[in-house]
Amino acid sequence: MKVHALLNRDGGTLRTTDLDVLKTFICDEFRLHGHEIDVETLSGDELAAALKTQAERNDLDVLMVGGGDGTVSSAAASVAHSPIALAVLPAGTMNLFARSIQIPLELEEAVRALSTGRIVEVDVASVNDEIFIHQFAVGLHARMVRTRDKLDYGSRVGKMWASTKAIMSAIYTLPLVDLEIEIDGKRESIRTPAVAISNNLYGDGHVPFADDPQAGKLGIYLMRSHARPAMLKMTMDMMRGAWKSNKDLTVTEAESIRIVYGGRKTHNRAVMDGELKTLDRVSDVSIQRRALKVVVPDDASLT
């Protein structure tokens, strides 16, 4: 296969990785297995243009990206519904999509697995036709990200600590949003601190990622309680995969959901794959079945 790799040197663990050594290792592994590969390192600011350039190629089989979930999400959006497959080199804080498609989290193991991997098709989701691979959220998560982005951190551990402080701050102030929600045609009005929608339902017993990225359903999570202790418990339950036992959280699966928002502020009021977004007055969220080709380890359970 013809492969082009983009390594975001500003992303996650790549900030502190010897990129020359990593580039050599990637090239050696892929060429050993008969692939043609080029590796490019770039800053986060250069990523969007590079993704566009690579996605427009008609001679490329695989686009590999190294970085965090934001980098992976941007890459997925650029090649979804195209013949180009995405290979994910996990170099972020959580690497949630990489976990979902069963990529080893250690960089050298991931490179080896990708160099001998195979291509399968997985689902993506979209908000008003803008693609995401992990989660779209309104309420608490958006406030948490706004707070976290004001804090200084220069490493993976620093980002995790900043995220923890931001979560506690967001729960203390506890935003409430008034929404109209229509799930597969059934409508309700809700005042809630948090709504999240995932690309396939999260699995049990681990950090929030989908065990089956080919299931063809959105996961929808509606927080019913306005109490701070309940919100803290829900956040902890989501992070450890115990959301099924949370009595204040309504969880359902659907192929589509419409969110109608009438609040005054829209800027940075939503989060998509970890990045702040303007919350549209009407957000139509849907699942797009098997719209993204990805490289998975040869022994992965995906078909």
N, C-alpha and C positions, 0 to 999 in steps of 0.2 A: 504494500500500500504506500501511497504518497502521503506523508504526514508533515504538518507544520505545527511547531510548538511555540506558544507565547507564554513567557514566564513573567508575571507581574512582580517586579522586584520590590514593590511597595506593599505587597500582600502577605500578611501572616508570617509564617516561618521563613519565607524567602528573604525577608529583611535581614535575617542573620545567617543565611545559608551562603556558602561559597558557590556562587552561580557558575563560575567557570568549571569547577569540578562537577557540578550537577549537569551542566550542558554536555560535557564529555561523556558522562555516564549514560545519559539519555541516548545520545547518538550511538555509542557503542552497543547498547542493548538492542535498540531498534534495528540497526544495521546488521547485527548478528543474526537476526531473524528475518532478514531479507527485505526490510522496509527502507524506503528512501525518506530521509527526514532532514528538516532544517529547524534550528532552534534559535529563537529570538528573545532577548530580554528587553523589557521596556518598563516605563513608569506607568502608574495607574492613569495618569492624564493622557498617555499615548494609546491606551488600550482600545478605546472605542473606534478610533480610526483604523487601527490594525485589524480588529475583528471585522470591520466592514470590508476591508481589502481582501482578507482571506475568504470571507463568506461569498464573495463574488467570483472566486476562481472556479473554473470548470474542469480543472485537472487535479483537484485535491480530494483525497479520500477521507482524511481524518484531520480535524483541528484539535490539537491538544492545548489545554490551558492549565497553568499552574498559578494558584492563588486561592483566595477565600471564596465563600459562597457568593459574594457580590460579583466577583470576577467570573465565576462559573455561570451565574445567572445571565450575565450579559452575553457570554459566549453561547449559551443555549438559545437565547432569543435570536442571535444572529444566524444560527444554522438550522433552527427548527423548520420543518416542512421542506427541507432541502436534502440532496443526496449526501451531504457531508456529515460524517459522524463526529460526535464530540467525545474526546478522551479527557478525563478529569484527573489532574495531578493534585491531590489534596494538600494544600499549604495554608489553610486558614485556621481560624480559632475552633470552629465546630465541625466543619466539613460535612454538613448534613446531607447534601445531595450525593456526595461520594459514598457515604455510609449506605444510603438507600440503594445505590446500584452496586454495592458490595465491593468497592475498591479498597484495598489495604490502606491504612492511614499513614504508615511509615513510608517516606518518599522513595527509598530504594526498592522496597517491596512493591509499591504501586507502579513504578517504572517497569519492573520485571513483569508484573501481571498485565499491564497494558500492551507491552511489546509482544506478548503471546496471546492476547485476548481475541474476542470475537465481537461482532456487532449485533446488537438487538435494538428494538424500538421500545421506548417508554413514553409515558404520558407527560404532558405539560399542562399548565392551567393558564388562564388569561383573565385580565381585568380590562374591560373595554378594548380588547384585542392586543393588549400589552402582555407579553408572556412572562410568567414566573414559574419557577421550578420547585419552590419550597412553600412559602407562606405569604399571604396577604392579610394584614391586620389593621384594625381601627381601635383607637382608645389607648389603653395602658401601654401597649407596645410602642406606639408612636411617641408618647411622652417619654418613655424610657430611652429611646434612641436619641431624641432631641437632647435629653439631659446628658447621656453618655458622650455625645459628640462635643459637648462643651468641656469635657474633662481631658486632661493630657495623659496619653499612654503611648509607649514606644515599643511595646512587645506584646506577644500573645498573652502572657500572664497579666501584663498591665491592662490589656483590653478586657480580660475577664474580670479583673478587680473593678475597673470602671463600670462595667456592665452590672456588677453586683450592687455597687453604690447607686447606680441609676435606677435599678429596679426598686430598691428600698425607697428612694425619693419619690418615684412615680406612685408607689402604693400609698405613701403617706399623704400625697396630695390627691390621689384617686380621682382621675377624670371620669366624668359620666357623659355619654353621648346618647342623643335621641335619634333613633333610626327606624325606618320602615324596612322590613326584611321580607323578601318573597323567595321561598325555597321550593323549587319545582312547582310553582303555581300557587303555593299556600302562603298567605301574607299575614304578618303580625307587626305591631308597633312595640318597640322595646327601648327602655332606658338601661344602659349597660356600661360597665367600666371597660369591657373588652369583648371584641369579636375577632376571631381568627378563622381563616380559611386556608386549608392545606391542599397541596397537590397530592391527592390520595391520603387516606386516613393514617394517622400516626400509629406506630406499633406500640406494644406493651413492654414495660420494664426497661426502657432506655430513653435517652434524650430524644426530643421530638423529630423523628424522621419516619418516612413511610417504609414499612417492610415490603410492600408490594407496589412498585412504581408503575405497574401495568394494570391496576385494578379498575381504572376508568371511572373513578368517583372522587368528587371533592370531599374532604373532611371539613365539617363546619362545627365550630366551638363557640357557644354563646354563654357568657357569664351572667348568672341570674342575680347573684347577691351583690349588694352595694357596701358590704361591711369590709373594713380593712383586713381583719384577721382571715376572713374567707378568701379575700383576694390573694393574700400571701400564701395561704394553703394551696389555692388553685395553681399559682405560679410554680410552687415547689412540686406539686403533683404532675404538672405538665413536663417539667424538666426531668423527672425520674420515671416518666412513663406510667404514672398511676392515675391518669385522668379518668379512667372508667369508674373509679370508686368515688369520685368527687360529686357530692349531691347537689352542688350549686352550679355545676357545669352541664349544659345540654349539648350533647354531641350527636350529630347526624351525618349521613352521607347523602349526596345529591349530585346530579350532573350540572346543575346551574343554581345560582343565587343572585338576586338583585338586591342591592343596598341603596336606599334612598336617604340622603343626608341633607338636613335643612339648617345646620348650624352656621354661625356667622363666619368662623375661621375655617379655611380649607387648606391653606399652605402648610405642608409637612404634617398633615393630620392622619396620614396613612403610612404604612411601612410595607414594602414589597421586597422580599428576599433580603431583608436587613437594611434597605435603603429607604430614606424618607421620600414620600411622594405627596403631591397634592391630592386631596380627597375630592373626587368629582361629586357633583350633586347626585348623580346616578352612576353606580358601579355595577356593571354586569359581569359576573364572574362565571367562567365555565371551564369544564375539563376538555382537553383536546387529546383524544386517545392516540397513543403511539405516534405522536407527531415529531418525536426527537430520536434520532439514531445516536446510540452511545456505545462506546467500547467498554466491555465488562471482562473480568477474568474468565478464562476458559472454563473454570469449574463453578462459575456463578449459577445460581438456581434460576435465573431469568431465561426466558425462551424467546 
